[in-house]
């Protein structure tokens, strides 16, 4: 749901073909932050799941 919120969609099937931004540390590193292509809206799932534990 958080990724759908960042992308700006309310239906899972409409996510296909949507553009996003990603943040990574260097080439070959895992993607931990997903962002909206236009808005300054981000989801850091590593931090999100660390808080949940």
N, C-alpha and C positions, 0 to 999 in steps of 0.2 A: 504494500500500500504506500509506503514512503517513497519508493521509486516512482510509482505512478503519479504521486503528488508532485514530485520534482519535475517530471516530464510534462505534466499538465493534462493527463488523461484520467478518466474515471473508469474506463473499461480495459481489461487486460488484453483483449484481442486487438485493440486499437494501438497498442504499443509498437507493433511491428512497423518498421519503416520510419519511426521517429528518430530524430537526431538528438544526441546528448553530448555533453562535455565530460571529460574524465581528468582526474588529477593523479599523477603518479610521480614517484621519486626519480626513477631513471629507466632507461630502456631495459625491458625484461622484468621489471618489478610488477607486483600485483596491483590491480586497480582497486582502490579503497574508497574513492570519492567520485560520485556521479553527480553531474550538474545539468541544469536546463541550458539549452543552446543559446537562448536570448536573455532570460532573466538571471539575476544573481541569486539563484536558488540551488542549494547543494544538499546532498545526503552523504554523510560519512558513515558507512555501515559498520566499519571496524569499531569506531567510537560508540555507535548506537548499541551494538551487541555487547561491548565491554560494560556499559552502564546497566544492561539487563541482567548480568550475572551477579 
